[in-house]
Amino acid sequence: MEIGGVANITPEKAVEILKKNGMQVTIEQAKQILEFLYKLAKITLSIYAENSP
């Protein structure tokens, strides 16, 4: 998955990381989780940039 030209974690890697931490998800679920996290990060950075002096 690539957002804004920057290579990011793959859904397969997310599944692997989550499995190591006791959470079982499908590739499709991992894609949805990653999409949400990328959107959340984008919003957070946008808010931070707006409030920076």
N, C-alpha and C positions, 0 to 999 in steps of 0.2 A: 504494500500500500504506500502511496506517495502523496504527500500533501505539500503544496507550495514548493515543489522541486526538491524537497528533502526526503531521502529514503527513511522510512520509519520501520517500526517493528512489524513483522508479518503476522497474519492471523495464526499461522502454524506455530510460530515462536510464542505467541501469546498463549495458545493452548498448552504448550509445553511448560511455560512459566507457571500458569495457573494450576496445572496438574501437580507440579512439584509442591505447591502450596495447598493441596487438598481440595481443589475446585475443578470439577469436570465440566467442560463446555465443548460444544461442537465448533467446527471451523466457522460456520455461519454466525453463531453466537459471538465468537471472538471478533469477527468482522464488525458486528454491531457494537460491541463493547469498545473497540478501538475507534470507530467513527465517533461515538459519544465522547470519548476521552479527548480526541483531537479537536472536536468542536468546543469542548469545555476549556481546553488549553488556549484555543484561539480567542475565545471570549475573555478569558482571564488576562491574556496579554493585551488585548484591546483596551480593557478597562484600566489596566496598569499604565499603558501608554497615554491614555487620556488624562490620568491623574498625576503624571510625572511633571515636575517643574520644568 
